[in-house]
Amino acid sequence: MEIEIRRTFDLLDHLVVNHPKDDILAGKVNGEWVRYSSHDYYKFAHFLAYGFLEMGLQPGDRVVTISHNCPEWNFVDMALAMARLVHVPVYPTLSTENYLHIFRHSEAKAVLVSSKKLLGHIKASLEKMDNAPKVFTMNQVEGVTRILEILKLGIANRDKHMATIEQNKRDISPDEWFTLIYTSGTTGAPKGVMLSHRNMCSNFIAHSKVNIVDSSARAISFLPLNHVYERSLNYHYQLLGVSIYYAENMGTIVRDIHDVQANIFCAVPRVLEMIYDKLYAAGKDLQGLKKKVYDKAISFGEKYDFTKPHYSPWTRFVHNFYDKNVYCKWREKFGGAPEFTIITGSSAIQLRMLKLFGAANFRIYEGYGLSETSPVIAVNNPHDHLVRLGTVGPILEGVEMKFADDGEILTRGPHVMLGYYKDPEYTAQVIDEDGWFHTGDVGKLVADRYLKITDRKKDIFKLSAGKYVAPQIIENKLRESDYIDQVMVVGENEKCAAAIISPNFNTLHYWALKHNLHYRSNIELIQLPEVNKKMKEVVEEYNQEFAPHEQIKSIKLVSEEWTVESGMLSPTLKIKRNVLLEKYKSVIASIYNREEETKGGLFSAFRSIELPSIKFPGRKD
């Protein structure tokens, strides 16, 4: 039975009719996988939709969710869409100021958080509001209504609201606004991107066609579902009938992939960097011939382009040798699948890593897009053998793309957002009168087909984990310190933000005198341990005002004063970023030499609820 996917919730009918699986969604509860069938998914989403209506929420009301990945996120997402409510999924790691801005700007009527810890994280924001939204939790938190109560409310009042939801499912237009996604802006306050069902559906349907997996596949999901990229892939998997298992936390990814025998996942470059570092480090513990073979396997793999249709007999022989002795052992750690499909984007990934993973049959396919474009503009296409390493692939079907005179990438089509919420002026700046969205990125076509990103028009950059950092905001704040004259925040495609600081030497000289420090020049002064400790303390004070991913994790002091005369500042006293990046290239390279890992988890008890029967589409009974 053909189900036309025009709205996101059409996936529910599609799944029960075409992919009635026992494990369409799964998550960890107390260390054990709890699986939900396609029919479970359908029922939970509908009963929650009835519950939201019984709460008195009105069409168009905004509901914020702050949650780690879990099956229940999908229940809420679909229920909100069917109830004509606007889903506002938000990162669980924002600053108090950003949460406050989002709650106020979106005029949220309700906020759903997954745990007591996250509730505590947003408490300061809620206390600053005159009309704070109603708060619900997934886990049991004393004194707070649990979402299971909304579910029970929906079950008890299903006869009252069933007709309304069914009417909504018939009447909701693909062009109706259904989600609000907040993304970093250069002015500091997050911008609210309004997306319609058509925006999202046209995009995930198109990029599902370039995939090489089917309903027999199992996916591991660990990137935040509030991010448009992982969310779109989440719909993509559901369209294909792929089982989705949500990793327990970032530290259990490899174990979880192994446990469920997953063979596809989405990852940002930082995650792949962590895996690469571990594979590389494993060779250090080997000795003798084993170490030589291991090291040569890495060296060979870093030059191997898996997209080439033909290799010489000798190259094939060498590859087979390393595969049997090294690469196959890597795959065994991930569950032993003969090949893994990995979709990546958000920031650039090193070419040598693409080649090494590809040699071991971890096939990484890069794509490119933005929240404003729902999100994919271009992606490498293994289905049609249109893959070129070092590019983000050909333009997606149904997407128009062209270059402005300065090389900026422009795009037009059903994937382009409705606009920025409450900001028609900025919307008009980025979407011209002919409907072209101006991405702010500069690129070119390779071989007249494959898009390559070459530069950014905007200073804003992404970390390798996919999080945006607006450096000017942080720099302006740090320059408030008496100890800092000039500063440049760096971290493009790196694991964390760092800062190159030119101190205010007048202040620093006075501080050094008070502490009886001896030096003969500014070069000697900035090398003193006491000075570096002091400057780190200064930066740490300001870090408290930033979101975790924006915080400066490392600093390097430089002795030069940045001036207009030296060419480091513009006539309006703004730092010349490109000049400084080139001058301090070696300094920046020395900064990124450590790892960080994040952990998270979610307990849910949806399985404790006994659901009454419900009529499913495609069944006469």
C-alpha positions as CSV (number, residue, x, y, z in Angstrom):
1,M,0.0,0.0,0.0
2,E,1.5,3.3,-1.1
3,I,1.5,6.0,1.6
4,E,2.3,9.5,0.2
5,I,4.7,11.3,2.6
6,R,3.7,14.9,2.5
7,R,3.8,15.7,6.3
8,T,6.3,14.2,8.8
9,F,3.5,12.3,10.7
10,D,2.6,10.5,7.4
11,L,5.6,8.3,8.3
12,L,3.5,6.7,11.1
13,D,1.0,5.2,8.6
14,H,3.9,4.3,6.2
15,L,5.6,2.3,9.0
16,V,2.6,0.3,10.2
17,V,1.6,-0.5,6.6
18,N,4.9,-1.1,4.9
19,H,7.4,-1.8,7.7
20,P,5.6,-3.4,10.6
21,K,8.9,-4.2,12.6
22,D,9.3,-5.1,16.2
23,D,12.3,-2.8,16.7
24,I,11.7,0.3,14.6
25,L,12.9,2.4,17.6
26,A,15.0,1.2,20.6
27,G,16.7,2.8,23.6
28,K,18.7,1.7,26.6
29,V,16.9,1.4,30.0
30,N,19.0,0.3,32.9
31,G,21.6,-1.2,30.6
32,E,19.1,-3.2,28.5
33,W,17.6,-2.4,25.1
34,V,13.9,-1.6,25.1
35,R,12.4,-2.0,21.7
36,Y,9.3,-0.4,20.2
37,S,7.4,-1.8,17.3
38,S,6.0,0.3,14.4
39,H,2.6,-0.2,16.0
40,D,3.8,0.9,19.4
41,Y,5.2,4.1,17.8
42,Y,1.9,4.8,16.1
43,K,-0.1,4.3,19.3
44,F,2.1,6.3,21.6
45,A,2.2,9.2,19.2
46,H,-1.6,9.3,18.8
47,F,-2.4,9.0,22.5
48,L,0.1,11.7,23.3
49,A,-1.5,13.9,20.7
50,Y,-4.9,13.4,22.4
51,G,-3.1,14.3,25.7
52,F,-1.7,17.6,24.4
53,L,-5.2,18.6,23.2
54,E,-6.7,17.8,26.6
55,M,-4.0,20.0,28.2
56,G,-5.6,22.9,26.4
57,L,-2.8,23.6,24.0
58,Q,-4.0,25.5,20.9
59,P,-2.9,25.1,17.2
60,G,0.4,27.0,16.7
61,D,1.5,27.0,20.3
62,R,5.2,26.4,20.7
63,V,6.4,23.4,22.8
64,V,10.1,23.2,23.7
65,T,11.8,19.8,24.2
66,I,15.2,19.5,25.9
67,S,16.2,15.9,25.8
68,H,18.9,13.4,25.0
69,N,18.2,11.0,22.2
70,C,15.6,8.3,22.9
71,P,12.5,6.7,21.2
72,E,10.2,8.9,23.3
73,W,11.5,12.0,21.5
74,N,9.9,10.6,18.3
75,F,6.6,10.0,20.1
76,V,6.5,13.6,21.2
77,D,7.7,14.9,17.8
78,M,4.9,13.2,15.9
79,A,2.2,14.0,18.5
80,L,3.0,17.7,18.4
81,A,2.8,17.7,14.6
82,M,-0.6,15.9,14.6
83,A,-1.9,18.3,17.2
84,R,-0.8,21.3,15.1
85,L,1.7,22.4,17.7
86,V,5.1,23.8,16.8
87,H,8.0,21.6,18.1
88,V,11.0,23.6,19.3
89,P,13.8,21.1,20.0
90,V,16.7,22.6,21.9
91,Y,20.2,21.5,22.8
92,P,20.6,20.3,26.4
93,T,23.9,22.2,26.8
94,L,23.0,25.9,26.3
95,S,23.7,28.8,28.6
96,T,21.1,30.4,30.9
97,E,20.9,33.4,28.7
98,N,20.3,31.4,25.5
99,Y,17.6,29.3,27.2
100,L,15.9,32.5,28.5
101,H,16.0,34.0,25.0
102,I,14.5,30.9,23.4
103,F,11.7,30.6,26.0
104,R,10.8,34.2,25.7
105,H,11.3,34.6,21.9
106,S,9.3,31.5,21.0
107,E,6.7,32.3,23.6
108,A,6.7,28.7,24.6
109,K,3.6,27.4,26.3
110,A,5.3,24.2,27.6
111,V,8.8,22.8,28.1
112,L,9.5,19.1,28.2
113,V,12.9,18.0,29.7
114,S,14.1,14.5,30.0
115,S,15.7,14.5,33.5
116,K,16.0,16.2,36.8
117,K,19.5,17.3,35.8
118,L,18.3,19.1,32.7
119,L,15.5,20.6,34.8
120,G,18.1,22.1,37.1
121,H,20.0,23.3,34.1
122,I,17.0,25.5,32.9
123,K,15.8,26.5,36.4
124,A,17.6,29.8,36.5
125,S,16.1,30.8,33.1
126,L,12.6,29.9,34.2
127,E,12.9,31.9,37.4
128,K,13.7,35.0,35.4
129,M,10.4,34.8,33.5
130,D,7.1,36.5,34.5
131,N,5.0,34.0,32.6
132,A,7.1,30.8,32.6
133,P,5.9,27.9,30.5
134,K,4.5,24.7,32.1
135,V,7.3,22.2,32.7
136,F,7.1,18.4,32.2
137,T,9.7,15.7,32.5
138,M,10.2,12.2,31.1
139,N,11.9,10.8,34.1
140,Q,10.3,10.9,37.6
141,V,11.0,14.2,39.3
142,E,9.2,15.1,42.5
143,G,6.7,17.9,42.2
144,V,6.8,18.0,38.4
145,T,4.2,16.5,36.0
146,R,5.6,13.6,34.1
147,I,4.9,13.1,30.4
148,L,3.4,9.7,31.2
149,E,0.6,11.7,32.8
150,I,0.0,13.4,29.5
151,L,-0.1,10.0,27.9
152,K,-2.6,8.7,30.4
153,L,-4.6,11.9,29.9
154,G,-4.7,11.1,26.2
155,I,-5.8,7.5,26.8
156,A,-8.6,8.6,29.1
157,N,-9.8,11.2,26.6
158,R,-9.2,9.4,23.3
159,D,-12.9,9.4,22.3
160,K,-13.0,13.2,22.9
161,H,-10.0,14.1,20.7
162,M,-9.7,11.3,18.2
163,A,-11.9,13.0,15.6
164,T,-9.9,16.2,15.9
165,I,-6.6,14.5,15.3
166,E,-7.9,12.6,12.4
167,Q,-9.3,15.8,10.9
168,N,-5.9,17.4,11.4
169,K,-4.2,14.6,9.6
170,R,-6.5,15.2,6.6
171,D,-6.4,19.0,6.7
172,I,-2.8,19.9,7.6
173,S,-1.0,21.4,4.5
174,P,2.5,20.4,3.6
175,D,3.3,24.2,3.7
176,E,2.2,24.5,7.4
177,W,4.8,25.6,9.9
178,F,5.6,22.7,12.2
179,T,9.0,23.2,13.8
180,L,11.2,26.1,15.0
181,I,14.9,25.4,15.2
182,Y,17.2,27.9,16.9
183,T,20.6,28.3,15.3
184,S,23.6,30.5,16.3
185,G,23.7,34.0,14.8
186,T,26.5,36.4,14.4
187,T,24.7,38.9,16.6
188,G,24.7,36.5,19.6
189,A,21.1,35.7,20.1
190,P,20.0,32.5,18.4
191,K,17.9,32.8,15.3
192,G,14.6,30.9,15.0
193,V,14.4,29.0,11.7
194,M,10.8,28.2,10.7
195,L,10.4,25.0,8.7
196,S,7.3,23.5,7.1
197,H,6.4,19.9,6.5
198,R,7.3,20.4,2.8
199,N,10.7,21.8,3.7
200,M,11.6,18.7,5.7
201,C,9.8,16.0,3.8
202,S,11.0,17.1,0.3
203,N,14.6,17.0,1.7
204,F,14.7,13.7,3.6
205,I,12.8,11.9,0.7
206,A,15.4,13.2,-1.7
207,H,18.5,12.2,0.3
208,S,17.0,8.8,1.2
209,K,17.3,8.0,-2.6
210,V,21.1,8.3,-2.5
211,N,21.5,5.7,0.2
212,I,22.6,2.1,-0.2
213,V,20.8,0.6,2.8
214,D,17.3,-0.9,3.1
215,S,14.9,-2.0,5.8
216,S,17.2,-4.8,6.9
217,A,19.7,-2.2,8.2
218,R,20.1,-1.1,11.8
219,A,21.2,2.5,12.5
220,I,22.8,3.9,15.7
221,S,21.8,7.4,16.5
222,F,23.9,9.5,18.9
223,L,24.1,13.1,17.5
224,P,21.4,15.3,19.1
225,L,18.0,14.9,17.6
226,N,17.4,18.6,18.1
227,H,20.0,19.3,15.4
228,V,18.3,19.4,12.0
229,Y,20.9,17.1,10.4
230,E,20.3,14.1,12.7
231,R,16.6,14.8,12.8
232,S,16.4,14.7,9.0
233,L,18.4,11.4,9.0
234,N,16.0,10.1,11.7
235,Y,13.1,10.7,9.2
236,H,15.2,9.3,6.4
237,Y,15.7,6.0,8.3
238,Q,12.0,5.7,9.1
239,L,11.1,6.2,5.4
240,L,13.4,3.3,4.5
241,G,12.2,1.2,7.4
242,V,15.6,1.1,9.0
243,S,15.6,0.2,12.8
244,I,16.9,3.1,14.9
245,Y,18.8,2.3,18.1
246,Y,19.7,5.3,20.3
247,A,23.1,5.1,21.8
248,E,23.3,5.2,25.6
249,N,25.8,8.1,25.5
250,M,28.8,9.3,23.6
251,G,31.1,7.1,25.5
252,T,29.2,3.9,24.5
253,I,29.0,4.4,20.8
254,V,31.3,1.6,19.7
255,R,29.9,-0.9,22.2
256,D,26.3,0.0,21.2
257,I,27.1,-0.4,17.5
258,H,28.6,-3.8,18.3
259,D,25.7,-4.9,20.5
260,V,23.0,-4.2,17.9
261,Q,25.1,-5.1,14.8
262,A,24.4,-1.6,13.4
263,N,25.8,-0.9,9.9
264,I,24.8,2.8,9.4
265,F,25.2,6.0,11.5
266,C,25.6,9.7,11.1
267,A,28.6,11.3,12.7
268,V,30.3,14.7,12.8
269,P,34.0,14.8,12.1
270,R,35.0,15.1,15.8
271,V,33.5,11.7,16.5
272,L,35.4,10.2,13.6
273,E,38.5,11.9,14.9
274,M,38.1,10.3,18.3
275,I,37.8,6.8,16.6
276,Y,40.7,7.5,14.4
277,D,42.9,8.6,17.4
278,K,42.0,5.3,19.2
279,L,42.8,3.2,16.1
280,Y,46.1,5.0,15.7
281,A,47.0,4.7,19.4
282,A,46.3,0.9,19.4
283,G,49.4,0.4,17.2
284,K,51.6,1.9,19.9
285,D,51.1,-1.1,22.1
286,L,52.3,-3.6,19.5
287,Q,55.8,-4.8,19.0
288,G,58.0,-6.3,16.3
289,L,56.4,-7.5,13.0
290,K,52.8,-6.9,14.2
291,K,53.6,-3.2,14.8
292,K,55.3,-2.9,11.4
293,V,52.3,-4.4,9.7
294,Y,49.8,-2.3,11.7
295,D,51.8,1.0,10.9
296,K,52.0,0.1,7.2
297,A,48.3,-0.7,7.1
298,I,47.5,2.8,8.4
299,S,50.0,4.4,5.9
300,F,48.5,2.4,3.0
301,G,45.0,3.2,4.1
302,E,45.6,7.0,4.3
303,K,46.4,6.9,0.5
304,Y,43.6,4.5,-0.6
305,D,40.7,6.0,-2.5
306,F,37.8,3.5,-2.2
307,T,35.8,5.4,-4.9
308,K,38.2,4.3,-7.7
309,P,36.5,1.7,-9.9
310,H,39.7,-0.2,-10.6
311,Y,43.0,-0.9,-8.9
312,S,46.1,-2.7,-10.1
313,P,46.4,-6.4,-9.1
314,W,49.3,-5.5,-6.8
315,T,47.2,-2.8,-5.0
316,R,44.3,-5.2,-4.6
317,F,46.7,-7.8,-3.2
318,V,48.2,-5.4,-0.6
319,H,44.7,-4.2,0.4
320,N,43.5,-7.7,0.9
321,F,46.6,-8.5,3.0
322,Y,46.0,-5.5,5.3
323,D,42.3,-6.2,5.4
324,K,42.8,-9.8,6.7
325,N,45.4,-8.7,9.2
326,V,44.3,-5.3,10.4
327,Y,41.1,-3.8,9.0
328,C,38.9,-6.8,9.7
329,K,39.8,-6.5,13.4
330,W,38.6,-2.9,13.4
331,R,35.3,-4.0,11.9
332,E,35.0,-6.8,14.5
333,K,35.1,-4.2,17.3
334,F,32.1,-2.5,15.6
335,G,30.1,-5.7,15.3
336,G,31.7,-7.4,12.3
337,A,29.5,-6.0,9.5
338,P,31.4,-6.4,6.2
339,E,30.7,-2.7,5.4
340,F,29.6,0.4,7.3
341,T,27.8,3.4,5.9
342,I,28.7,6.7,7.7
343,I,27.1,10.0,6.7
344,T,28.9,13.1,7.9
345,G,28.6,16.8,7.5
346,S,28.6,20.0,9.7
347,S,32.3,20.6,9.1
348,A,35.1,19.4,7.0
349,I,36.9,16.1,7.6
350,Q,40.5,15.3,6.8
351,L,41.0,13.5,3.5
352,R,43.5,11.0,5.0
353,M,40.8,9.9,7.5
354,L,38.2,9.5,4.7
355,K,40.7,7.2,2.9
356,L,41.8,5.2,5.9
357,F,38.3,4.5,7.0
358,G,37.3,3.7,3.4
359,A,40.1,1.2,3.1
360,A,38.6,-0.6,6.1
361,N,35.1,-0.6,4.6
362,F,33.9,2.3,6.8
363,R,32.5,4.2,3.8
364,I,32.1,7.9,4.8
365,Y,29.9,10.1,2.6
366,E,30.1,13.9,3.2
367,G,27.2,16.2,2.7
368,Y,26.5,19.9,3.1
369,G,23.6,22.1,4.2
370,L,22.2,24.4,6.9
371,S,19.3,24.5,9.2
372,E,17.7,27.1,6.9
373,T,17.8,24.5,4.0
374,S,16.2,21.6,5.9
375,P,19.2,20.8,5.7
376,V,20.8,19.1,2.7
377,I,22.0,21.0,-0.4
378,A,24.5,18.5,-1.6
379,V,25.6,15.0,-0.6
380,N,27.8,12.2,-2.0
381,N,25.7,9.6,-3.7
382,P,26.8,6.0,-3.4
383,H,23.5,4.7,-4.9
384,D,24.4,6.1,-8.3
385,H,28.2,5.9,-7.8
386,L,28.5,9.6,-7.7
387,V,31.1,10.0,-4.9
388,R,34.2,12.1,-4.8
389,L,36.4,12.4,-1.7
390,G,37.2,15.9,-0.6
391,T,33.8,17.3,-1.8
392,V,30.3,17.3,-0.4
393,G,29.0,15.6,-3.5
394,P,26.5,16.5,-6.2
395,I,23.5,18.8,-5.7
396,L,20.6,17.0,-4.2
397,E,17.6,16.1,-6.4
398,G,15.0,18.9,-6.3
399,V,17.5,21.5,-5.1
400,E,18.6,24.5,-7.2
401,M,22.1,25.8,-6.6
402,K,24.2,28.6,-8.2
403,F,27.1,30.8,-7.3
404,A,27.0,34.5,-6.8
405,D,29.7,36.7,-8.4
406,D,31.8,36.4,-5.3
407,G,31.5,32.6,-5.3
408,E,28.9,32.5,-2.5
409,I,26.6,29.4,-2.7
410,L,23.0,30.3,-3.3
411,T,20.2,27.8,-3.3
412,R,16.5,27.7,-4.1
413,G,13.7,25.2,-3.8
414,P,11.2,23.5,-1.5
415,H,13.9,22.9,1.1
416,V,14.4,26.7,1.8
417,M,12.9,27.7,5.2
418,L,9.8,29.8,5.6
419,G,11.9,32.5,7.3
420,Y,13.3,33.6,10.6
421,Y,10.7,33.8,13.4
422,K,9.8,37.4,14.2
423,D,12.6,38.7,12.0
424,P,11.4,39.6,8.5
425,E,14.2,42.0,8.0
426,Y,16.9,39.5,8.4
427,T,14.9,37.0,6.4
428,A,14.9,39.5,3.5
429,Q,18.7,39.8,3.8
430,V,19.3,36.1,3.3
431,I,16.5,35.2,0.9
432,D,16.4,37.6,-2.1
433,E,13.3,38.6,-4.0
434,D,13.9,35.7,-6.5
435,G,13.8,33.2,-3.7
436,W,17.5,32.4,-3.6
437,F,18.9,31.7,-0.1
438,H,22.4,33.1,0.5
439,T,24.3,30.6,2.5
440,G,27.3,32.7,3.5
441,D,29.6,29.9,2.3
442,V,31.9,30.1,-0.8
443,G,32.4,27.1,-3.1
444,K,33.1,25.7,-6.5
445,L,32.2,22.7,-8.6
446,V,34.8,20.0,-9.2
447,A,34.5,18.1,-12.5
448,D,31.3,20.1,-13.2
449,R,29.3,18.1,-10.7
450,Y,30.7,17.9,-7.2
451,L,30.4,20.8,-4.8
452,K,33.5,21.8,-2.8
453,I,33.3,24.3,0.1
454,T,36.3,26.6,-0.1
455,D,35.7,29.4,2.3
456,R,33.2,31.2,4.6
457,K,31.9,34.7,4.2
458,K,30.9,34.7,7.8
459,D,33.3,34.6,10.7
460,I,31.0,32.2,12.5
461,F,32.6,28.7,12.4
462,K,31.7,25.1,13.4
463,L,33.7,22.8,15.8
464,S,34.3,19.3,14.6
465,A,31.4,18.2,16.8
466,G,29.1,20.3,14.6
467,K,28.4,23.1,17.1
468,Y,28.5,26.7,16.0
469,V,30.8,29.3,17.6
470,A,30.4,33.0,16.9
471,P,33.9,34.2,17.7
472,Q,33.2,38.0,17.7
473,I,30.8,37.7,20.6
474,I,33.3,35.8,22.7
475,E,36.1,38.1,21.7
476,N,34.2,41.2,22.6
477,K,33.3,39.8,26.0
478,L,36.9,38.8,26.8
479,R,38.2,42.2,25.7
480,E,36.2,43.6,28.7
481,S,39.0,42.3,30.9
482,D,41.7,44.8,31.9
483,Y,44.2,42.0,31.3
484,I,43.3,41.5,27.6
485,D,44.1,44.0,24.9
486,Q,43.2,41.9,21.8
487,V,42.0,38.3,21.3
488,M,41.2,36.0,18.5
489,V,39.0,32.9,19.1
490,V,39.9,29.9,16.9
491,G,38.6,26.4,16.4
492,E,37.3,25.9,12.9
493,N,36.8,22.1,12.4
494,E,38.6,21.5,15.7
495,K,37.3,19.8,18.9
496,C,37.0,22.9,21.0
497,A,37.3,26.7,21.0
498,A,40.7,28.3,21.9
499,A,42.0,31.8,22.0
500,I,45.2,33.6,21.0
501,I,45.6,36.5,23.4
502,S,47.6,39.7,23.1
503,P,47.6,40.9,26.8
504,N,47.3,44.4,28.0
505,F,50.9,44.7,29.0
506,N,50.4,47.8,31.2
507,T,48.1,45.9,33.4
508,L,50.2,42.7,33.3
509,H,53.4,44.6,34.2
510,Y,51.7,46.0,37.2
511,W,50.4,42.6,38.3
512,A,53.8,41.0,37.8
513,L,55.4,43.7,40.0
514,K,53.0,43.1,42.8
515,H,53.9,39.4,42.7
516,N,57.6,39.9,42.6
517,L,58.0,38.3,39.1
518,H,61.3,38.8,37.2
519,Y,61.6,39.1,33.5
520,R,63.5,41.1,30.9
521,S,61.0,41.3,28.1
522,N,57.4,40.7,27.2
523,I,58.4,37.4,25.6
524,E,59.8,36.2,28.9
525,L,56.8,37.6,30.8
526,I,54.2,35.6,28.8
527,Q,56.2,32.4,29.3
528,L,56.1,32.6,33.1
529,P,53.9,29.9,34.6
530,E,52.4,32.4,37.1
531,V,51.3,34.7,34.2
532,N,49.7,31.9,32.2
533,K,47.9,30.7,35.3
534,K,46.5,34.2,35.9
535,M,45.4,34.6,32.3
536,K,43.6,31.3,32.4
537,E,41.8,32.4,35.5
538,V,40.7,35.6,33.8
539,V,39.4,33.6,30.8
540,E,37.7,31.1,33.1
541,E,35.7,33.8,34.8
542,Y,34.2,34.8,31.4
543,N,33.7,31.1,30.4
544,Q,30.8,31.0,32.9
545,E,28.8,33.3,30.6
546,F,29.2,31.0,27.5
547,A,27.5,27.8,26.5
548,P,29.8,24.7,27.1
549,H,30.8,24.4,23.4
550,E,31.6,28.1,23.3
551,Q,33.9,28.1,26.3
552,I,37.6,28.6,25.7
553,K,39.4,25.4,26.6
554,S,43.0,26.6,25.9
555,I,44.8,29.9,25.5
556,K,48.1,31.0,24.0
557,L,49.7,34.3,24.9
558,V,51.6,36.3,22.3
559,S,54.0,39.1,22.9
560,E,53.1,41.3,19.8
561,E,50.7,44.1,20.2
562,W,48.1,44.0,17.4
563,T,47.9,47.4,15.8
564,V,46.7,49.0,12.5
565,E,50.4,49.8,11.7
566,S,51.4,46.2,12.0
567,G,48.6,45.1,9.7
568,M,46.8,43.0,12.3
569,L,43.9,45.5,12.8
570,S,41.7,47.2,10.3
571,P,41.4,51.0,10.3
572,T,38.2,50.5,12.3
573,L,40.3,48.5,14.8
574,K,38.8,45.1,14.0
575,I,41.1,42.2,13.9
576,K,42.2,40.9,10.5
577,R,41.3,37.3,11.0
578,N,43.0,35.9,7.9
579,V,46.2,37.8,8.6
580,L,46.3,36.5,12.2
581,L,45.4,32.9,11.2
582,E,48.4,32.9,8.9
583,K,50.7,34.5,11.3
584,Y,49.9,32.2,14.2
585,K,49.4,29.0,12.2
586,S,52.0,27.1,14.1
587,V,50.7,28.4,17.5
588,I,47.2,27.2,16.6
589,A,48.5,23.8,15.5
590,S,50.2,23.4,18.9
591,I,46.9,23.9,20.8
592,Y,44.8,20.9,19.7
593,N,46.4,18.0,21.3
594,R,43.9,16.5,23.8
595,E,40.5,14.7,23.8
596,E,37.2,15.3,25.4
597,E,34.3,13.0,25.8
598,T,30.7,13.7,26.8
599,K,28.3,11.4,28.5
600,G,24.6,11.4,28.8
601,G,21.8,9.1,29.5
602,L,18.0,8.8,29.7
603,F,15.7,6.6,31.6
604,S,12.2,6.2,30.3
605,A,9.3,4.1,31.5
606,F,6.9,4.3,28.6
607,R,6.9,0.5,28.6
608,S,5.1,0.6,32.0
609,I,1.9,1.9,30.3
610,E,-0.6,-0.6,29.0
611,L,-2.2,0.8,25.9
612,P,-5.7,0.1,24.8
613,S,-6.4,-1.1,21.2
614,I,-6.4,1.4,18.3
615,K,-7.3,1.0,14.7
616,F,-4.2,1.0,12.4
617,P,-4.2,2.1,8.8
618,G,-4.1,-0.7,6.2
619,R,-6.0,-3.2,8.4
620,K,-9.7,-4.0,8.1
621,D,-10.1,-5.0,11.7
